[in-house]
Amino acid sequence: MNLSSTLWRLIIILLSFPIKRGPLIPAGCQRFNGSGYLTVKPAPLFLIGANLTAYCSVPTCQRSFTISLELNGETVASRKKVNCTKTMFSLFNVRRPNSILLCKLKNNQLSKVVAGLDLHGGLPPDKPENVLCEMSKSSDFINCSWARGRETHLPTTYNISLHRENGTQMLLDQIQDAEEVTIPRAKIDENDTHQLKITAYNHFGSSQSDPFILSVKDIVIPETPRIMQIEFGHNSVAALLQWKTSGSSESLRSDVRLRADSGSWEVGEGTEVTEGLIQVAGLRPLTDYEFKMRTCNSSSGLTRTNTSGSNSSKRLFCSQWSPSVVGRSPGKGPSQQMQVWRMLGGLGTDRLRSVTVLWKPPSPDDYSGAVQNYEIVLGDDQKREVTCPAALTRCSLQVPAELQALSISAVTSYGTSPPADVPLRRSGHFGPVLRELAPAANGSSVLVSWSWPGNGRPSTSGEEPLHYVVEWTSVPVAELQWQKVARDQNSTFIRGLTAGVRYNISLYAVTTRGVSAPSSGLAYSKEQKPASGPSMSVLVHESRRILIQWDELPVVEQRGFITNYTVYLQTLDSSNTKHSVTVPGSGPRRMWLDCPEGALVLQLTASTSAGEGRRGNRICSQPEGPAVGLLIVAVFIVTLLIAIIANLMCWSCVRERIKQKCVSWGPAWLHENLPKLGNSNAIQLLEEYGGELSFSSTHSDPPLSPITFISQEDRDVVYPVVHIDTSHVGPGPTAETPLLTSDSGTMLVDGLLEHVGYKPQIATSAPQGAEWKETEDEQRDVPANVEEDKCVFGGLLGAFLSNAEVDFSDPPLGLTLSSVGGLLWPKTPETTSFLNGGVLLGRRGTESEVEADSPSLDLQQGEEMTPDTEDTCLSHYTVETTLTGGYFPQAAAVSSTTLCDTQR
């Protein structure tokens, strides 16, 4: 004995050690103690549906335990205690044929079985019915059968007794739980009539069948046929059974039974093709079938009368079922035409039209295997074929414009479907009119109904509808979908639609003349609220009304037919007033609205039959105020421009400067200064006195003397140039120097020319304020006072014209001003040159002034600041004559005018 066997023995002993007078048992198991007993009345073998009484007894009285009874695992509630060792239980309407009854002792912690019993239920046998005896002409046995009836659940014995008509018993046999018996043909007399009875009995009773009159000539049936061959051919939905029988097959018909894949037997749809050949239809492709058949007499049945005089029912005299034969059906090709449609494109320059052929794949029940491809045959003279892949449901082609015929077929591994014609021709007439596009209750379908206008038929005689085609596509445009409808219908459902999506639905009628014009409409399978609010803008906002405009929502965001728009207005002041205005959805999207005063916040929503959608973006707007600020700015700018132009036009210096610029741009002869003879004093004296002037004349001009031309070399001797330096520091020329001014404030040219031998006619400087008594032309051409043509610029215009050169020259009297900034004498050293004899007076400085060497007079204005006086004055020197060369007796009068700061 090895160690492992010893350990197993020890484990078994430990499990068998008694605890509380019992061995150890696994959890959930019950302890059996056969100390009690159990009885059932009337008996453990009972009639199904009877009431039973059970008694459970224990040998000793046990106060801590309760006696209970379980039937098939369920506790019996009806109990009655007889004494402390016995309890009675009642079982009502026990229906189960086999049951288990257990008697137990139970307390709160323990349950043990003290007795058990098996119950068996059963039923008495039914009367055997439909007794039938048959035999073939060549058979040695007679086969008799009957129907047992319901199941008894008990062993049932059938006694078969065969008697002659005179009562002599010829056969007594016994068989158990059977429905047929075989009687040897040699046991009976074929020329005599016999009576057959079948009796059934078991524990609960017995029953006997009606007598069956047995005559050999009446029970002979055809010979059992044999199936020789099974052929399926090209069509897998039918099989051809070739059979044979040993007897005559005349006046016989065949019955076929079949079952698929070892299922139950079914009656087949057999059709006699020829003698010995029957066709069985309704088969499934690629399926294993088992066939068997029998033959029956064409004279269907006989009427028999039993001994009691009652008639028996008619029955068929058929042979026994043949042995079964197994065969497998092949795959089948499509047997029905496909549903087809088309989309026509435009006509190209090469006379080819684009056609898209649409089709529905064949039904899977109509073929076996798989679709390999689709063949499109063009019905022209060449009979061209176009192959399209099996995965497609549409194919685009380029066909001649005059093509009228087109067909398509599905090619499978077991055959090709019949060709389906694709309509290409248009009938040129209107078809039916859509009457209603109604959403269905499920929210994914639309009911489409239509009718023919007028009398309900096509408008052209001889035009008959073949079928209808309903096509639809979502908006925005997606893939086209379509459906074929039979010609006897006037409505259909479009299924599989999406809620909130707009669909464009069209109806066509395919007639014998072609395809009619479509009738179209828009529909939703279920409307929803708009996904967003329209985009709105404010065009005009007045104090009490506002002009708004909004854009139409995109179709994908409408999600229904827009019934109305709602405009929400809210003020931004303390009142926070809210208003709403509803606008019809079919009206214009631009309108005036009354509104409260002040700034507003506006929002817009769109509504469908499903409700109001989301609000659009918030827009803030306030009334437009009068353009006061802009008007003021415009008026100020215009006024300023007018003032500047007026000031410029009023200043003669500006006019002269403009005039000089214009003249300088012209030819030289245009601005040449020629002396005016009318201004000559000598001519005036000659005209006044008509003779030679006397020395006592009040005029300053001397008598005329002949003009002598001198050379350039002699000119410098005759007319020396005197240089006077005015930039020295010290007691130089001041206001009291005779060179510049006199006591009366007038500077005389004589002081400058006193060293010259000859003095031309120099006009005596007139005191400030004296008026010239000249003619009207002299007053227009020669200013009487220097201050009349003097320009003083200040402020903005002073800065603008600070460097402008102004020339007052007007022949024969004039003035050239280099710059306004040059009014003051420069503090840098400069030299002033005077030509002796009145020919040239000039001023040369350091600021790039021009030094005049020609015989002309160009006097610059100068100034002398007096440091010992608080009121500084500017001295202006005006030369009224410009000498251009040679000798001119008219001397320029130089006047000095003092302009103080207070006058500026």
DRENTOR-810054 format. One record per residue (C-alpha): x, y, z; residue in one letter. Coordinates in steps of 0.1 Angstrom, whole numbers, padded with zeros to 4 digits, always signed. Layout:
<recs>
XYZA
...
</recs>
This chain:
<recs>
+0000+0000+0000M
+0015+0033-0011N
+0013+0067+0005L
-0014+0081-0018S
-0039+0053-0010S
-0033+0058+0027T
-0042+0095+0025L
-0073+0088+0006W
-0085+0063+0032R
-0079+0089+0059L
-0099+0115+0041I
-0128+0091+0036I
-0127+0082+0074I
-0128+0119+0084L
-0157+0126+0061L
-0176+0096+0075S
-0170+0106+0112F
-0204+0111+0128P
-0214+0145+0139I
-0247+0147+0157K
-0254+0111+0148R
-0247+0117+0111G
-0219+0118+0086P
-0204+0149+0071L
-0222+0159+0039I
-0214+0187+0014P
-0233+0220+0017A
-0267+0219-0001G
-0272+0182+0002C
-0299+0165+0022Q
-0294+0138+0047R
-0315+0106+0040F
-0329+0087+0070N
-0351+0058+0060G
-0367+0054+0094S
-0401+0067+0083G
-0426+0055+0057Y
-0449+0071+0031L
-0482+0058+0017T
-0505+0072-0010V
-0541+0065-0016K
-0557+0053-0037P
-0523+0041-0051A
-0490+0052-0065P
-0503+0043-0100L
-0530+0068-0105F
-0553+0082-0131L
-0540+0115-0145I
-0561+0144-0130G
-0571+0125-0099A
-0568+0137-0063N
-0544+0118-0040L
-0540+0115-0002T
-0505+0109+0012A
-0495+0099+0047Y
-0461+0105+0062C
-0451+0087+0094S
-0420+0086+0116V
-0412+0060+0142P
-0408+0083+0172T
-0423+0117+0182C
-0398+0145+0177Q
-0409+0178+0191R
-0381+0199+0175S
-0390+0187+0140F
-0419+0193+0117T
-0432+0167+0092I
-0435+0181+0056S
-0442+0167+0021L
-0427+0178-0012E
-0441+0169-0047L
-0416+0174-0074N
-0396+0198-0053G
-0426+0219-0042E
-0439+0218-0006T
-0475+0207-0003V
-0495+0232+0017A
-0526+0212+0024S
-0516+0192+0055R
-0533+0178+0086K
-0516+0165+0117K
-0529+0131+0128V
-0506+0127+0158N
-0470+0136+0166C
-0457+0108+0144T
-0481+0110+0114K
-0493+0138+0091T
-0519+0136+0062M
-0514+0156+0030F
-0539+0163+0002S
-0528+0164-0035L
-0553+0178-0059F
-0555+0172-0097N
-0522+0156-0102V
-0514+0160-0140R
-0478+0149-0144R
-0474+0113-0155P
-0443+0107-0134N
-0438+0125-0100S
-0415+0122-0070I
-0429+0124-0034L
-0406+0130-0004L
-0415+0131+0033C
-0391+0152+0054K
-0383+0163+0090L
-0374+0200+0092K
-0363+0225+0118N
-0347+0259+0115N
-0312+0244+0107Q
-0317+0209+0095L
-0338+0190+0069S
-0337+0153+0064K
-0357+0129+0043V
-0374+0101+0061V
-0393+0085+0032A
-0399+0087-0005G
-0422+0074-0032L
-0425+0074-0071D
-0459+0083-0085L
-0470+0071-0120H
-0501+0084-0138G
-0518+0072-0169G
-0549+0072-0191L
-0571+0045-0205P
-0566+0037-0242P
-0586+0054-0269D
-0607+0035-0294K
-0585+0025-0324P
-0596+0045-0355E
-0591+0045-0392N
-0584+0008-0395V
-0569+0001-0430L
-0556-0031-0446C
-0537-0030-0479E
-0517-0053-0500M
-0501-0052-0534S
-0509-0077-0561K
-0476-0094-0558S
-0473-0091-0520S
-0474-0121-0496D
-0485-0100-0466F
-0514-0079-0457I
-0505-0047-0439N
-0531-0034-0415C
-0528-0001-0396S
-0549+0021-0373W
-0547+0053-0352A
-0541+0047-0315R
-0554+0081-0303G
-0539+0099-0273R
-0509+0088-0254E
-0517+0067-0223T
-0483+0070-0206H
-0487+0033-0197L
-0480+0001-0215P
-0509-0006-0239T
-0516-0040-0255T
-0535-0044-0288Y
-0553-0077-0295N
-0559-0084-0332I
-0588-0109-0340S
-0598-0120-0375L
-0631-0139-0380H
-0650-0152-0410R
-0685-0139-0415E
-0699-0170-0399N
-0679-0162-0367G
-0651-0187-0370T
-0619-0172-0355Q
-0590-0175-0379M
-0563-0154-0362L
-0557-0140-0327L
-0526-0120-0322D
-0513-0096-0296Q
-0490-0066-0300I
-0479-0039-0276Q
-0477-0002-0282D
-0480-0005-0320A
-0501+0011-0348E
-0498-0016-0375E
-0497-0053-0379V
-0488-0077-0407T
-0510-0106-0415I
-0497-0134-0437P
-0517-0136-0470R
-0519-0174-0467A
-0539-0171-0434K
-0570-0159-0452I
-0592-0171-0480D
-0590-0147-0509E
-0625-0156-0521N
-0641-0151-0487D
-0650-0120-0466T
-0634-0115-0432H
-0639-0092-0402Q
-0610-0076-0384L
-0612-0062-0348K
-0586-0044-0328I
-0589-0041-0290T
-0566-0020-0269A
-0563-0023-0231Y
-0541-0012-0201N
-0542-0007-0163H
-0571+0018-0164F
-0594+0002-0191G
-0598-0011-0227S
-0614-0001-0260S
-0623-0019-0292Q
-0624-0006-0328S
-0652-0009-0352D
-0652-0041-0373P
-0632-0038-0406F
-0645-0059-0435I
-0615-0075-0451L
-0618-0087-0487S
-0587-0093-0508V
-0601-0079-0539K
-0609-0047-0522D
-0575-0041-0505I
-0553-0046-0535V
-0532-0014-0541I
-0508-0005-0569P
-0472-0017-0568E
-0447+0004-0549T
-0428+0026-0574P
-0391+0033-0575R
-0374+0066-0582I
-0348+0060-0608M
-0332+0095-0614Q
-0334+0131-0603I
-0327+0159-0628E
-0327+0196-0619F
-0317+0210-0653G
-0310+0247-0657H
-0338+0258-0634N
-0330+0249-0598S
-0365+0257-0586V
-0378+0224-0601A
-0367+0188-0602A
-0377+0160-0626L
-0382+0126-0610L
-0380+0096-0633Q
-0398+0066-0617W
-0407+0030-0625K
-0431+0004-0612T
-0434-0034-0616S
-0471-0032-0625G
-0490-0013-0650S
-0488+0025-0647S
-0520+0031-0666E
-0548+0050-0647S
-0523+0058-0620L
-0513+0092-0606R
-0483+0101-0585S
-0478+0117-0551D
-0445+0131-0540V
-0432+0138-0505R
-0400+0157-0498L
-0380+0172-0470R
-0351+0196-0471A
-0319+0192-0451D
-0334+0163-0430S
-0364+0184-0420G
-0400+0172-0418S
-0418+0156-0447W
-0439+0178-0469E
-0462+0172-0498V
-0445+0183-0530G
-0462+0200-0559E
-0459+0172-0585G
-0469+0176-0621T
-0471+0147-0645E
-0449+0155-0675V
-0450+0122-0693T
-0455+0086-0682E
-0428+0078-0657G
-0417+0115-0654L
-0430+0140-0628I
-0418+0176-0621Q
-0416+0189-0586V
-0415+0227-0583A
-0410+0252-0555G
-0375+0241-0546L
-0348+0263-0531R
-0314+0264-0549P
-0283+0249-0534L
-0304+0227-0510T
-0302+0190-0502D
-0336+0173-0508Y
-0349+0138-0500E
-0377+0126-0523F
-0401+0096-0521K
-0433+0089-0541M
-0463+0066-0545R
-0489+0059-0571T
-0527+0059-0566C
-0556+0046-0587N
-0574+0073-0606S
-0608+0058-0594S
-0604+0074-0561S
-0623+0053-0536G
-0649+0026-0528L
-0679+0027-0504T
-0681-0001-0479R
-0708-0011-0456T
-0699-0028-0423N
-0720-0054-0404T
-0739-0028-0386S
-0751-0013-0418G
-0732+0020-0416S
-0712+0034-0445N
-0674+0039-0443S
-0657+0069-0457S
-0641+0070-0491K
-0603+0063-0493R
-0576+0063-0518L
-0560+0031-0531F
-0524+0041-0532C
-0492+0022-0532S
-0467+0022-0504Q
-0442+0050-0504W
-0411+0043-0524S
-0376+0043-0509P
-0363+0079-0505S
-0337+0093-0530V
-0314+0123-0521V
-0304+0151-0544G
-0290+0186-0542R
-0305+0214-0562S
-0281+0236-0582P
-0280+0274-0581G
-0305+0294-0602K
-0302+0324-0624G
-0325+0355-0622P
-0359+0348-0636S
-0374+0383-0634Q
-0365+0416-0651Q
-0347+0442-0632M
-0363+0476-0624Q
-0346+0502-0645V
-0346+0540-0650W
-0325+0566-0666R
-0313+0602-0664M
-0308+0621-0697L
-0281+0646-0701G
-0275+0673-0727G
-0267+0668-0764L
-0230+0674-0772G
-0214+0689-0803T
-0206+0654-0816D
-0243+0645-0816R
-0238+0622-0786L
-0261+0623-0756R
-0251+0615-0720S
-0274+0588-0705V
-0271+0575-0669T
-0287+0541-0666V
-0301+0533-0631L
-0312+0498-0619W
-0322+0479-0589K
-0302+0447-0582P
-0322+0415-0586P
-0338+0401-0555S
-0316+0376-0537P
-0346+0352-0536D
-0347+0352-0574D
-0312+0338-0580Y
-0284+0320-0563S
-0247+0326-0563G
-0235+0362-0569A
-0239+0388-0596V
-0208+0389-0618Q
-0216+0420-0639N
-0243+0439-0657Y
-0246+0440-0695E
-0261+0470-0713I
-0271+0464-0749V
-0275+0494-0772L
-0304+0487-0795G
-0288+0502-0826D
-0277+0483-0858D
-0244+0472-0843Q
-0259+0458-0811K
-0231+0470-0790R
-0226+0458-0754E
-0213+0477-0724V
-0203+0458-0693T
-0206+0475-0659C
-0192+0462-0626P
-0214+0442-0602A
-0209+0467-0574A
-0225+0496-0593L
-0262+0505-0595T
-0257+0531-0622R
-0236+0536-0653C
-0231+0566-0676S
-0229+0562-0713L
-0225+0583-0744Q
-0251+0572-0770V
-0262+0586-0803P
-0290+0612-0801A
-0313+0591-0823E
-0310+0560-0802L
-0344+0548-0790Q
-0338+0514-0775A
-0316+0503-0745L
-0317+0472-0724S
-0299+0458-0693I
-0294+0423-0678S
-0278+0409-0647A
-0253+0382-0652V
-0249+0357-0624T
-0229+0325-0619S
-0260+0304-0627Y
-0276+0325-0655G
-0287+0358-0669T
-0318+0377-0661S
-0343+0386-0688P
-0334+0420-0705P
-0352+0450-0691A
-0359+0479-0715D
-0347+0514-0705V
-0371+0541-0717P
-0353+0568-0736L
-0380+0585-0757R
-0401+0613-0744R
-0438+0613-0751S
-0440+0650-0754G
-0472+0651-0732H
-0479+0660-0696F
-0484+0631-0672G
-0502+0627-0639P
-0502+0656-0614V
-0490+0652-0578L
-0520+0655-0556R
-0505+0652-0521E
-0471+0649-0504L
-0481+0640-0469A
-0455+0631-0442P
-0463+0598-0424A
-0466+0594-0387A
-0433+0576-0383N
-0414+0607-0394G
-0393+0588-0420S
-0418+0583-0448S
-0439+0605-0472V
-0471+0595-0489L
-0471+0604-0526V
-0504+0604-0544S
-0513+0615-0579W
-0541+0616-0605S
-0544+0622-0642W
-0560+0656-0651P
-0593+0657-0668G
-0609+0622-0673N
-0582+0604-0654G
-0565+0590-0685R
-0536+0601-0708P
-0544+0630-0730S
-0534+0611-0763T
-0556+0583-0776S
-0537+0551-0779G
-0513+0560-0751E
-0515+0535-0723E
-0494+0538-0691P
-0470+0510-0685L
-0458+0520-0650H
-0449+0551-0629Y
-0415+0562-0616V
-0412+0583-0585V
-0377+0599-0580E
-0365+0621-0552W
-0334+0638-0540T
-0325+0658-0509S
-0319+0696-0511V
-0290+0705-0515P
-0287+0679-0543V
-0275+0645-0533A
-0276+0611-0550E
-0309+0605-0569L
-0332+0578-0556Q
-0362+0563-0574W
-0389+0538-0572Q
-0410+0519-0598K
-0448+0518-0592V
-0473+0496-0610A
-0497+0512-0634R
-0528+0503-0614D
-0517+0523-0584Q
-0521+0560-0578N
-0501+0563-0545S
-0470+0550-0529T
-0448+0555-0498F
-0413+0568-0500I
-0394+0553-0470R
-0361+0558-0454G
-0361+0596-0453L
-0344+0618-0428T
-0364+0642-0406A
-0356+0679-0411G
-0342+0673-0447V
-0360+0688-0477R
-0367+0665-0506Y
-0375+0673-0542N
-0400+0647-0554I
-0409+0641-0591S
-0433+0618-0608L
-0430+0604-0643Y
-0455+0582-0663A
-0439+0556-0686V
-0464+0550-0714T
-0464+0533-0747T
-0454+0565-0764R
-0425+0573-0740G
-0419+0591-0708V
-0441+0620-0698S
-0431+0654-0684A
-0425+0653-0647P
-0447+0667-0619S
-0426+0679-0590S
-0430+0691-0554G
-0411+0697-0522L
-0417+0678-0490A
-0403+0669-0455Y
-0408+0636-0439S
-0409+0655-0406K
-0404+0692-0400E
-0381+0704-0372Q
-0373+0738-0357K
-0348+0759-0376P
-0312+0753-0366A
-0302+0790-0365S
-0316+0825-0368G
-0314+0845-0401P
-0287+0871-0406S
-0302+0906-0402M
-0289+0941-0409S
-0302+0976-0401V
-0304+0999-0431L
-0320+1031-0417V
-0328+1039-0380H
-0349+1069-0374E
-0363+1081-0341S
-0396+1062-0342R
-0391+1036-0370R
-0364+1014-0384I
-0357+0997-0418L
-0343+0962-0415I
-0333+0936-0440Q
-0325+0899-0435W
-0311+0870-0456D
-0329+0838-0462E
-0317+0808-0441L
-0298+0781-0460P
-0320+0752-0468V
-0300+0728-0446V
-0307+0751-0416E
-0344+0757-0423Q
-0353+0721-0415R
-0389+0728-0425G
-0410+0753-0445F
-0406+0788-0429I
-0441+0800-0419T
-0431+0833-0403N
-0403+0854-0389Y
-0402+0871-0355T
-0383+0903-0348V
-0374+0910-0312Y
-0366+0946-0302L
-0353+0957-0268Q
-0343+0992-0257T
-0310+0999-0239L
-0323+1026-0216D
-0335+1021-0180S
-0370+1010-0191S
-0356+0979-0209N
-0387+0977-0230T
-0392+0946-0251K
-0412+0943-0283H
-0417+0915-0309S
-0431+0917-0344V
-0442+0887-0364T
-0437+0888-0402V
-0451+0863-0427P
-0425+0839-0441G
-0437+0844-0477S
-0435+0883-0476G
-0405+0905-0485P
-0374+0903-0464R
-0370+0941-0461R
-0395+0962-0443M
-0401+0992-0420W
-0410+0986-0384L
-0423+1010-0357D
-0399+1010-0327C
-0394+1030-0295P
-0370+1059-0293E
-0334+1054-0284G
-0308+1027-0289A
-0321+0992-0297L
-0310+0956-0296V
-0325+0935-0324L
-0327+0897-0329Q
-0345+0876-0355L
-0360+0841-0354T
-0375+0818-0380A
-0404+0794-0373S
-0417+0763-0390T
-0447+0741-0382S
-0425+0724-0356A
-0420+0757-0337G
-0397+0787-0334E
-0360+0782-0340G
-0329+0798-0324R
-0324+0835-0323R
-0299+0851-0346G
-0270+0874-0337N
-0277+0905-0315R
-0275+0937-0335I
-0272+0971-0317C
-0285+1002-0334S
-0292+1038-0325Q
-0310+1066-0344P
-0290+1087-0368E
-0285+1123-0354G
-0283+1154-0375P
-0249+1160-0391A
-0242+1192-0371V
-0206+1185-0366G
-0199+1177-0402L
-0218+1208-0413L
-0198+1230-0389I
-0165+1216-0401V
-0175+1221-0438A
-0187+1257-0431V
-0155+1265-0412F
-0133+1251-0440I
-0152+1270-0467V
-0151+1302-0447T
-0114+1299-0441L
-0107+1293-0478L
-0128+1323-0488I
-0110+1345-0462A
-0076+1335-0474I
-0085+1340-0510I
-0101+1374-0502A
-0070+1385-0482N
-0047+1375-0510L
-0068+1393-0536M
-0069+1425-0515C
-0031+1428-0511W
-0016+1446-0540S
+0018+1432-0533C
+0004+1397-0539V
-0013+1408-0570R
+0019+1424-0582E
+0038+1392-0574R
+0014+1371-0593I
+0015+1395-0622K
+0053+1394-0622Q
+0053+1356-0621K
+0030+1355-0651C
+0051+1381-0669V
+0084+1363-0661S
+0070+1332-0678W
+0064+1351-0710G
+0090+1365-0736P
+0114+1392-0726A
+0099+1419-0748W
+0066+1414-0730L
+0080+1428-0697H
+0105+1454-0710E
+0101+1487-0691N
+0099+1517-0714L
+0098+1553-0701P
+0065+1571-0704K
+0071+1604-0722L
+0040+1619-0708G
+0055+1619-0673N
+0085+1640-0684S
+0086+1675-0667N
+0104+1689-0697A
+0077+1678-0721I
+0051+1692-0697Q
+0069+1726-0696L
+0072+1727-0734L
+0035+1719-0737E
+0026+1745-0710E
+0048+1774-0722Y
+0054+1765-0757G
+0089+1778-0755G
+0122+1774-0738E
+0122+1772-0700L
+0136+1800-0680S
+0158+1795-0650F
+0132+1810-0628S
+0109+1780-0635S
+0096+1763-0605T
+0103+1729-0620H
+0134+1713-0608S
+0144+1699-0643D
+0171+1720-0659P
+0170+1729-0696P
+0175+1699-0719L
+0210+1693-0731S
+0222+1671-0759P
+0229+1635-0751I
+0265+1624-0755T
+0274+1588-0757F
+0305+1578-0738I
+0325+1546-0740S
+0326+1519-0712Q
+0361+1530-0702E
+0351+1566-0698D
+0319+1558-0679R
+0338+1547-0648D
+0357+1580-0648V
+0327+1602-0653V
+0305+1583-0629Y
+0327+1570-0601P
+0313+1546-0577V
+0312+1557-0540V
+0314+1529-0514H
+0301+1537-0480I
+0306+1511-0453D
+0277+1510-0429T
+0287+1480-0408S
+0314+1496-0386H
+0310+1497-0349V
+0313+1530-0332G
+0300+1565-0339P
+0293+1557-0375G
+0263+1570-0394P
+0233+1573-0372T
+0199+1588-0375A
+0215+1622-0374E
+0241+1615-0402T
+0233+1638-0432P
+0239+1608-0454L
+0207+1590-0442L
+0183+1615-0428T
+0177+1651-0422S
+0161+1668-0393D
+0127+1661-0407S
+0133+1624-0412G
+0139+1626-0449T
+0171+1612-0465M
+0184+1632-0495L
+0203+1616-0523V
+0221+1649-0526D
+0241+1640-0495G
+0254+1610-0513L
+0261+1626-0546L
+0277+1658-0532E
+0311+1647-0543H
+0300+1642-0579V
+0307+1671-0603G
+0274+1668-0622Y
+0241+1664-0605K
+0212+1653-0626P
+0177+1664-0620Q
+0169+1650-0586I
+0135+1656-0572A
+0134+1671-0537T
+0123+1646-0512S
+0088+1654-0501A
+0079+1655-0465P
+0060+1626-0450Q
+0023+1631-0456G
+0027+1653-0487A
+0005+1645-0516E
+0016+1645-0552W
-0003+1666-0576K
-0001+1645-0606E
-0023+1635-0633T
-0047+1605-0630E
-0023+1583-0649D
+0006+1593-0626E
-0015+1586-0596Q
-0024+1551-0610R
+0012+1543-0621D
+0033+1561-0595V
+0023+1558-0558P
+0021+1592-0541A
+0031+1577-0507N
+0053+1548-0500V
+0029+1535-0473E
+0001+1530-0499E
+0021+1501-0517D
+0039+1489-0486K
+0032+1453-0475C
+0035+1443-0439V
+0029+1405-0432F
+0023+1390-0399G
+0011+1358-0384G
+0004+1329-0407L
+0007+1350-0439L
+0039+1366-0426G
+0055+1332-0422A
+0041+1322-0456F
+0054+1353-0474L
+0086+1358-0453S
+0109+1349-0482N
+0088+1362-0511A
+0103+1388-0534E
+0079+1417-0541V
+0087+1442-0569D
+0069+1475-0569F
+0085+1487-0601S
+0062+1503-0626D
+0081+1522-0652P
+0093+1548-0650P
+0089+1548-0612L
+0093+1515-0591G
+0106+1496-0562L
+0122+1461-0559T
+0119+1444-0525L
+0141+1414-0520S
+0123+1399-0491S
+0102+1409-0462V
+0128+1395-0439G
+0153+1420-0455G
+0134+1450-0442L
+0159+1452-0414L
+0195+1461-0422W
+0216+1430-0418P
+0240+1430-0389K
+0267+1414-0411T
+0291+1437-0430P
+0277+1449-0462E
+0285+1476-0487T
+0261+1501-0503T
+0272+1515-0537S
+0258+1546-0552F
+0265+1556-0588L
+0275+1592-0590N
+0254+1612-0611G
+0222+1592-0604G
+0229+1564-0627V
+0233+1535-0602L
+0224+1532-0566L
+0229+1497-0551G
+0234+1477-0519R
+0256+1447-0517R
+0255+1424-0487G
+0265+1390-0476T
+0232+1371-0482E
+0238+1365-0519S
+0222+1397-0531E
+0228+1406-0567V
+0254+1434-0574E
+0242+1456-0602A
+0269+1466-0626D
+0245+1477-0654S
+0234+1512-0658P
+0202+1507-0639S
+0189+1517-0605L
+0179+1490-0581D
+0173+1504-0546L
+0168+1480-0517Q
+0149+1489-0486Q
+0169+1492-0455G
+0164+1498-0419E
+0185+1512-0390E
+0177+1502-0354M
+0181+1530-0329T
+0192+1513-0296P
+0186+1544-0274D
+0149+1546-0282T
+0123+1521-0268E
+0100+1525-0298D
+0122+1512-0325T
+0112+1523-0360C
+0119+1510-0394L
+0131+1534-0421S
+0119+1526-0456H
+0136+1540-0485Y
+0117+1542-0517T
+0133+1549-0550V
+0106+1559-0575E
+0127+1556-0607T
+0147+1528-0621T
+0174+1539-0645L
+0181+1515-0673T
+0211+1531-0689G
+0224+1562-0705G
+0214+1596-0691Y
+0179+1602-0677F
+0172+1637-0665P
+0143+1625-0644Q
+0159+1619-0611A
+0144+1596-0586A
+0131+1611-0554A
+0140+1592-0524V
+0117+1594-0495S
+0120+1579-0461S
+0091+1567-0442T
+0093+1557-0406T
+0071+1527-0396L
+0072+1521-0359C
+0063+1490-0340D
+0031+1506-0329T
+0020+1511-0365Q
+0025+1475-0372R
</recs>
